[in-house]
Structure formats: structure tokens, C-alpha cells
Amino acid sequence: LPCFSFPPFKLWQIAWFGFVVVLFLINKVNPLKSFLQGLLAGFVFYSFLLNWIYSVAGPFYLFVALYLAIYWAVFFSIIFSLPEKNRVIIAGCLWYFLEIINQHLLTGFPWIFIGLSQWSNPATARISSITGSAGLSSIIIAVNFAVYEALRYKKFLSVFFTAVILFFLSWLSVILTAYHSPDFNFKTIAAVQANCGYFGQDPEQSFEKYSLITEKIPLTCDLIVWPESSYPAILEENKKAMEYLIKKSFHTPVLVGSISKENGNIYNSAYFFNNGNYYKYDKRHLVPFGEFVPGKRFKIVREIYKKFAGGIPEMKKGQHYQLFQLDSSKFLVLICYENIFPEMTVTSEKEPFDFIIVITNDSWYGNSFGPYQHFAHNIFRSFETGTPVVQVSTTGITGSVYPNGQVTMMQKEKKHLFVEGTMLVAIPDYDKMKTIYEMAGETFVAMIFLLLTGVYLCRN
């Protein structure tokens, strides 16, 4: 039931009570039984929402679902082993720490966090501007546990208090994430989606297609953005492409996703051409098995991967945080699934930026849940940082998100996928207010949950 709160579905209300059914089904005193039933529930949940991975991994995607289900198993085995008193608070705290572990363990894969269920409801999604995405997830779990205890043990007071806290956080987040554009000045970004795939795509044909679309863009635009892999080869080795982009940048700056090579190493990069010069950002959070193979130093790992994939990806991760300057504004670039990690926008060097550009190649998702789930993460990055986010995809979803909750997606004939064209996005010159989450960071939020955990342990 809770699955239908997550992208592409929009039944966000279900998340606030949908897990109650799971709690009733798993309510066991025996930790082992709770663990196994939690594992089964989590496996069904992730198998459904991550079915898009089947297109590239086949049935092996079920191992991903099984890994993520372990977090559910740990949660249920612990929570039902604790004394019944005050379990609402500790349930939220426990889930918070499990999601933080999921963000970092084995390079991290927070693709489906519980707070993502609120992607279609700005009123609750913007709570992440205070608590972060993991904090929002913990609140949802705490509310579900409060409802569960109210129904099972007639403890209706816990439901009342969690509702009051939820209302207060929603109200506070609205006040704190407000932004204003008193002079109504805008920067116009032209997001180019050529509807090109990546696999088997000829670099010259791809470049030609993006160039033709680019020539139709109004000269009044302030920035032109091509997505990740828009030139699926080493860009600097193509003299014609480099000359075109450098010449174009004298009139309008251009951001291009491509491959780069430096000291024999291959990088997934974003090139920013501006006024005849160019600058580069190398992707820092690589996709496991897609861009690098964890444990490839072991021969058995290499042999197994070669057998199933035919080769071993050899990309290197970038080492440096990079902002690009566009007139008086600075913007941050994220490549592919870097946007699913909150620390990529908040806990970096803390250098301020005015907006975020996400360039991605989502063509391999096909017509599935994947592109919608990927795009939805931008909503939370926008709330957490208080800045607009623009995503430009090869053929997934190209669109924009604003800190007030406004979401716009490129579409033709009511379709968001497999669309070709240009989307013009207006970025306002607003008076930005730093969010609580941006100022305090995840460490502060973690300390709050650690304190609540300590209080629970002392009282029990």
C-alpha cells in the first residue's frame, strides 16, 4: 500500500498511515520473526518500486531490493524488542539513523527514502528544509507508529502530539523557505533535450543534433545546457566540437555533459564554456557497477563482472567541489544520480550558490518509474538549500523545481518521456534565505536525534 505514495504515483497521504498495516502484521515479540517478516515486507516494497532496474540488470536487481530490505528487517527486529513505553520517538530516531547509514554504506543508495513519498505535496515535503530528507522520513515513521499504538493500545495522546509537531514543522518551513523577487530580474536557462539514447549513439550524430536544436534558441538566453553524455566521447579530442562551443560561448555560455581524459584517467564531466574559455567539473559520486566496480582489485570480482557485463568500467571520480560563475550568480552542477545525495549540495565546502543544474542521461530507464523517481529528488534538494534546481536529461525528464514547491516538467502531447526540444527556465534573482538544514547541516540534525535516543534509553 505505501508504494503508491512514491513516484510516479501521487497518493502522498497513504505514507502517513500505510505502514500501520505492516506494523500490525509484523508485531512479534520474537526478534528473529520480526527480522524475517520485516525482510519480506521490505523486499516486496523495493522489488516493486525498483523494477526499472530489471531493464539493465535482469533478475539480479532483486539483490538490490534484498539489500535495502535488510534495513527494514533491522528496524522491526529492534523496535519490537524494546519496551512499549515511548516507542513512537525511538521508532523515528531508529529509522533516521538507518537512512543515514543507507546514504553512506557501500557508497550509498538512498534512491527510495521514505520522505520521497511526499514529493507531490509541497506542504510536507518542505519540512526537509528543517530536518533534511532523512529527518522527514523519521517523522513519517513516527506518525505511523503513533497511529499503530493508538489503535492497538488506545494511546491517542501520542497521535495528538505527533500531529501538533507535524503541523508546527510544516508552518515553520513555509515561513523559512519563502523567497522574494522584488526587482523581477531573471536569468533564462535553455534546457536542451535531444531525445538521444547513449548506447550505440554516434558522437558526431549526437553533437549534430544538439547543435541544430541549439541554433534555434533565442539569443536572449543567459545559459544553454546540454545533458550528461550529450557528447558520448572525449570532447577535447574533437576539434570541431570544441571550436563550435567556444565560439558559441562568446554570445551565450554553454554547459555540456561529456567524457574527459586527464593523465590517462577517464572522467564523467561537465564542461562550462563562457566567453571563449572553458572550465570543467568531474563527477565525484560514481555509479557502482555502471562507472566503477567495487572490489575490482579482487580477481574473482573482475571475472564475474566481465562474464555478465562484457567489460569493466574504468572511470575515476573527481576530487574537487566546483562552482561555475554566470555573471553575478554562481551555480552548482550535479551529474546523474549525484542529486540523490543531500551531502552533495549541503555539506560540501559550504560555498554559497544561487541555483543547481542537474545534467543526466536517463535514457536507459526507458518508460518506467525510474525517471520520475530520479527527478523527484530535486524537489528535496531545492527545499534543503532554498535554491531552484533545473534538471536536463537526454531523454528522461527535463524540468525545474523552485523553493516554493513549484514544479514544471517539459512535455509534449501530455508526455514527459521521450520528448525532443528546448525548455526555457526562468531563474529569479531572489533574496535567498538560508534554510535551517543548510545552515546546521546533517550533523546538527543527527545530534538532535541522538539526544532523543539518549533520553529514551535513560527513561527505560
VENSULTA-V625900 format. One record per residue. N is the residue number from 1. RES is the residue in one small letter. SS is DSSP state (hx for helix, st for strand, lp for the rest). PHI is phi in degrees with one decimal (NA if undefined). PSI is psi in whole degrees, 0 to 359 (999 if undefined). Layout:
[[N RES SS PHI PSI] [N RES SS PHI PSI]]
This chain:
[[1 l lp NA 314] [2 p hx -62.4 339] [3 c hx -55.1 328] [4 f hx -80.5 7] [5 s hx -90.6 344] [6 f lp -96.8 156] [7 p lp -55.9 140] [8 p lp -87.7 2] [9 f lp -76.4 159] [10 k lp -126.8 22] [11 l lp -87.4 66] [12 w hx -61.4 334] [13 q hx -61.8 327] [14 i hx -60.1 327] [15 a hx -61.0 334] [16 w hx -79.9 348] [17 f lp -140.8 351] [18 g hx -63.8 331] [19 f hx -79.2 350] [20 v hx -61.7 320] [21 v hx -59.9 317] [22 v hx -62.9 318] [23 l hx -61.7 319] [24 f hx -66.8 322] [25 l hx -71.1 329] [26 i hx -97.5 352] [27 n lp -54.9 96] [28 k lp -131.8 146] [29 v lp -80.1 328] [30 n lp -75.2 117] [31 p hx -59.0 324] [32 l hx -65.7 317] [33 k hx -65.1 319] [34 s hx -63.0 320] [35 f hx -62.9 310] [36 l hx -67.1 320] [37 q hx -71.7 325] [38 g hx -65.1 322] [39 l hx -62.2 317] [40 l hx -65.7 315] [41 a hx -62.2 315] [42 g hx -65.0 323] [43 f hx -63.5 316] [44 v hx -63.4 316] [45 f hx -58.8 307] [46 y hx -75.9 329] [47 s hx -61.6 323] [48 f hx -72.9 311] [49 l hx -74.6 335] [50 l lp -104.3 21] [51 n hx -62.6 341] [52 w hx -64.9 338] [53 i hx -68.2 340] [54 y hx -57.2 327] [55 s hx -63.2 336] [56 v hx -115.0 335] [57 a hx -113.2 353] [58 g hx 62.6 209] [59 p hx -65.0 348] [60 f hx -64.5 343] [61 y hx -63.1 339] [62 l hx -65.7 336] [63 f hx -67.9 326] [64 v hx -65.4 315] [65 a hx -61.3 321] [66 l hx -66.3 318] [67 y hx -60.6 312] [68 l hx -66.8 329] [69 a hx -66.1 337] [70 i hx -60.7 326] [71 y hx -63.2 320] [72 w hx -63.1 315] [73 a hx -60.3 316] [74 v hx -63.1 317] [75 f hx -59.0 308] [76 f hx -68.6 324] [77 s hx -67.6 326] [78 i hx -78.7 312] [79 i hx -64.8 325] [80 f lp -87.4 2] [81 s lp -95.7 350] [82 l lp -89.0 158] [83 p lp -57.6 147] [84 e lp -68.8 339] [85 k lp -70.1 129] [86 n lp 61.4 32] [87 r hx -75.9 345] [88 v hx -61.2 312] [89 i hx -65.9 313] [90 i hx -68.1 332] [91 a hx -63.0 315] [92 g hx -64.4 317] [93 c hx -64.1 316] [94 l hx -61.9 316] [95 w hx -65.1 323] [96 y hx -57.7 310] [97 f hx -68.0 328] [98 l hx -66.5 321] [99 e hx -69.4 324] [100 i hx -63.6 318] [101 i hx -61.7 317] [102 n hx -63.1 331] [103 q hx -70.2 340] [104 h hx -123.8 329] [105 l hx -66.5 135] [106 l hx 54.5 45] [107 t hx 74.8 348] [108 g lp 88.3 144] [109 f lp -152.8 69] [110 p lp -84.6 45] [111 w lp -66.1 316] [112 i lp -115.3 89] [113 f lp -97.7 152] [114 i hx -60.4 325] [115 g hx -62.8 339] [116 l hx -60.3 339] [117 s hx -60.8 341] [118 q hx -95.8 15] [119 w lp -58.6 331] [120 s lp -96.0 6] [121 n lp -129.8 94] [122 p hx -56.7 329] [123 a hx -59.3 322] [124 t hx -99.0 329] [125 a hx -62.4 326] [126 r lp -72.5 353] [127 i lp -59.3 335] [128 s hx -63.3 343] [129 s hx -69.0 345] [130 i hx -106.7 313] [131 t hx -101.2 347] [132 g hx 79.5 171] [133 s hx -67.8 320] [134 a hx -67.1 325] [135 g hx -65.0 320] [136 l hx -62.9 318] [137 s hx -58.8 318] [138 s hx -64.5 324] [139 i hx -66.2 318] [140 i hx -62.5 317] [141 i hx -64.8 319] [142 a hx -62.8 320] [143 v hx -63.7 316] [144 n hx -60.7 319] [145 f hx -69.1 325] [146 a hx -64.5 318] [147 v hx -64.8 319] [148 y hx -59.4 313] [149 e hx -68.7 326] [150 a hx -64.3 320] [151 l hx -76.1 324] [152 r hx -85.5 319] [153 y hx -115.3 6] [154 k lp 60.9 35] [155 k lp -96.8 74] [156 f hx -75.3 343] [157 l hx -65.0 324] [158 s hx -64.9 324] [159 v hx -65.2 318] [160 f hx -61.2 313] [161 f hx -67.7 321] [162 t hx -66.7 325] [163 a hx -65.7 320] [164 v hx -63.9 315] [165 i hx -62.7 317] [166 l hx -62.0 315] [167 f hx -62.6 318] [168 f hx -63.5 315] [169 l hx -64.9 321] [170 s hx -63.7 315] [171 w hx -64.0 315] [172 l hx -64.6 320] [173 s hx -66.8 326] [174 v hx -64.3 316] [175 i hx -65.2 316] [176 l hx -80.8 341] [177 t lp -100.1 7] [178 a lp -66.8 140] [179 y lp -137.3 159] [180 h lp -130.8 151] [181 s lp -126.6 76] [182 p lp -64.2 328] [183 d lp -99.7 357] [184 f lp 56.1 35] [185 n lp -87.6 141] [186 f st -134.4 152] [187 k st -105.3 134] [188 t st -103.2 123] [189 i st -107.9 129] [190 a st -99.4 109] [191 a st -92.6 116] [192 v st -99.4 120] [193 q st -120.1 110] [194 a lp -92.3 359] [195 n lp 58.5 43] [196 c lp -102.4 139] [197 g lp -79.7 181] [198 y lp -109.4 312] [199 f lp -69.3 125] [200 g lp 78.3 5] [201 q lp -79.8 126] [202 d lp -73.7 126] [203 p hx -56.5 320] [204 e hx -67.2 318] [205 q hx -65.4 320] [206 s hx -62.8 314] [207 f hx -61.9 319] [208 e hx -62.3 319] [209 k hx -66.8 315] [210 y hx -65.8 324] [211 s hx -64.8 317] [212 l hx -62.8 318] [213 i hx -66.3 321] [214 t hx -62.6 323] [215 e lp -65.9 343] [216 k lp -90.6 356] [217 i lp -77.8 136] [218 p lp -57.7 143] [219 l lp -68.4 347] [220 t lp -77.7 352] [221 c lp -66.5 148] [222 d lp -94.6 340] [223 l st -158.0 135] [224 i st -109.5 133] [225 v st -122.9 124] [226 w st -101.8 145] [227 p lp -76.8 179] [228 e lp -56.2 140] [229 s lp 62.3 20] [230 s lp -64.5 330] [231 y st -118.4 97] [232 p st -81.1 53] [233 a st -160.7 184] [234 i st -76.7 108] [235 l hx -61.4 316] [236 e hx -68.4 350] [237 e hx -89.3 355] [238 n lp -104.5 98] [239 k hx -61.8 319] [240 k hx -63.2 315] [241 a hx -65.5 318] [242 m hx -63.9 317] [243 e hx -63.2 319] [244 y hx -62.5 313] [245 l hx -68.9 322] [246 i hx -65.7 316] [247 k hx -63.8 318] [248 k hx -62.5 325] [249 s hx -68.5 343] [250 f lp -67.3 333] [251 h lp -97.8 313] [252 t lp -142.1 126] [253 p st -58.9 147] [254 v st -130.6 134] [255 l st -109.8 126] [256 v st -129.3 133] [257 g st -92.0 127] [258 s st -157.5 188] [259 i st -104.6 143] [260 s st -128.3 159] [261 k st -132.7 129] [262 e st -146.3 123] [263 n lp 53.8 38] [264 g lp 82.1 356] [265 n st -99.0 144] [266 i st -102.8 135] [267 y st -128.0 150] [268 n st -90.8 114] [269 s st -128.1 163] [270 a st -120.8 123] [271 y st -100.4 131] [272 f st -113.7 111] [273 f st -97.8 125] [274 n st -149.2 119] [275 n lp 55.0 42] [276 g lp 86.1 354] [277 n st -112.3 166] [278 y st -141.7 150] [279 y st -131.5 161] [280 k st -137.5 140] [281 y st -120.1 131] [282 d st -102.5 132] [283 k lp -56.1 131] [284 r lp -100.7 338] [285 h lp -118.1 95] [286 l lp -80.2 156] [287 v lp -82.7 120] [288 p st -59.4 136] [289 f lp 71.5 340] [290 g lp -93.4 321] [291 e lp -119.2 342] [292 f st -156.1 160] [293 v lp -112.3 113] [294 p lp -60.4 134] [295 g lp 75.3 21] [296 k lp -69.0 349] [297 r lp -67.9 343] [298 f lp -90.8 129] [299 k hx -58.8 320] [300 i hx -64.1 325] [301 v hx -66.5 316] [302 r hx -62.5 317] [303 e hx -65.8 317] [304 i hx -63.5 316] [305 y hx -67.0 319] [306 k hx -61.1 322] [307 k hx -63.4 320] [308 f hx -92.5 329] [309 a hx -106.0 343] [310 g lp 87.0 349] [311 g lp -173.3 173] [312 i lp -117.3 121] [313 p lp -64.8 140] [314 e lp -122.7 27] [315 m st -71.4 148] [316 k lp -105.2 149] [317 k lp -87.3 147] [318 g lp -69.5 159] [319 q lp -112.5 349] [320 h lp -124.6 140] [321 y lp -72.8 136] [322 q lp -140.1 127] [323 l st -111.9 147] [324 f st -109.3 143] [325 q st -97.5 125] [326 l st -124.8 99] [327 d lp 55.9 240] [328 s lp -91.6 0] [329 s st -106.5 155] [330 k st -120.5 142] [331 f st -133.6 152] [332 l st -102.3 138] [333 v st -109.2 131] [334 l st -118.9 140] [335 i st -111.6 127] [336 c hx 57.0 231] [337 y hx -85.3 15] [338 e hx -60.1 336] [339 n hx -74.8 354] [340 i hx -88.3 356] [341 f lp -107.2 113] [342 p hx -57.1 325] [343 e hx -67.1 343] [344 m hx -70.0 339] [345 t lp -113.0 337] [346 v lp -109.8 316] [347 t lp -100.0 17] [348 s lp -74.8 212] [349 e lp -70.7 3] [350 k lp 66.7 8] [351 e lp -68.0 128] [352 p lp -69.2 148] [353 f lp -139.1 163] [354 d lp -100.9 334] [355 f st -160.1 168] [356 i st -120.5 136] [357 i st -112.8 125] [358 v st -108.8 119] [359 i st -108.4 134] [360 t st -149.4 153] [361 n lp -112.2 97] [362 d lp -102.5 18] [363 s hx -65.3 329] [364 w hx -74.4 349] [365 y hx -69.5 331] [366 g lp 68.7 202] [367 n lp -88.2 84] [368 s lp -145.3 188] [369 f lp -69.5 334] [370 g hx -50.9 306] [371 p hx -60.0 323] [372 y hx -70.3 319] [373 q hx -65.5 319] [374 h hx -63.9 312] [375 f hx -63.6 324] [376 a hx -60.8 333] [377 h hx -62.4 332] [378 n hx -62.7 331] [379 i hx -61.4 319] [380 f hx -77.7 326] [381 r hx -65.6 326] [382 s hx -68.7 315] [383 f hx -65.3 318] [384 e hx -64.4 323] [385 t hx -100.2 345] [386 g lp 71.0 25] [387 t lp -126.4 154] [388 p st -67.5 151] [389 v st -127.6 131] [390 v st -118.5 124] [391 q st -107.0 133] [392 v st -123.8 121] [393 s st -119.4 157] [394 t lp -64.3 311] [395 t lp -155.9 19] [396 g lp -89.9 241] [397 i lp -114.8 123] [398 t lp -105.5 129] [399 g st -173.5 184] [400 s st -134.9 153] [401 v st -134.2 136] [402 y lp -115.1 156] [403 p lp -64.3 350] [404 n lp -91.0 4] [405 g lp 96.1 357] [406 q lp -71.7 129] [407 v st -125.4 131] [408 t st -130.7 133] [409 m st -121.4 143] [410 m lp -64.3 136] [411 q lp -152.0 152] [412 k st -139.0 131] [413 e lp 53.2 41] [414 k lp 64.5 19] [415 k st -110.4 138] [416 h lp -99.8 339] [417 l lp -102.2 153] [418 f lp 57.1 44] [419 v lp -107.6 139] [420 e lp -114.0 135] [421 g st 152.6 196] [422 t st -126.1 136] [423 m st -113.8 125] [424 l st -92.1 125] [425 v st -117.3 128] [426 a st -95.4 120] [427 i st -103.0 112] [428 p st -73.7 146] [429 d lp -83.1 85] [430 y lp -100.6 164] [431 d lp -84.0 96] [432 k lp -74.5 133] [433 m lp -109.0 129] [434 k lp -65.7 136] [435 t lp -77.5 161] [436 i hx -60.7 317] [437 y hx -64.5 321] [438 e hx -67.0 321] [439 m hx -73.1 317] [440 a hx -87.5 326] [441 g hx 78.9 175] [442 e hx -67.3 331] [443 t hx -60.4 317] [444 f hx -64.3 315] [445 v hx -62.0 318] [446 a hx -62.1 323] [447 m hx -64.5 323] [448 i hx -62.6 312] [449 f hx -68.0 327] [450 l hx -66.6 321] [451 l hx -63.9 315] [452 l hx -62.1 322] [453 t hx -64.0 318] [454 g hx -62.5 319] [455 v hx -62.3 317] [456 y hx -61.4 314] [457 l hx -63.8 322] [458 c hx -67.0 322] [459 r hx -76.9 345] [460 n lp -117.3 999]]
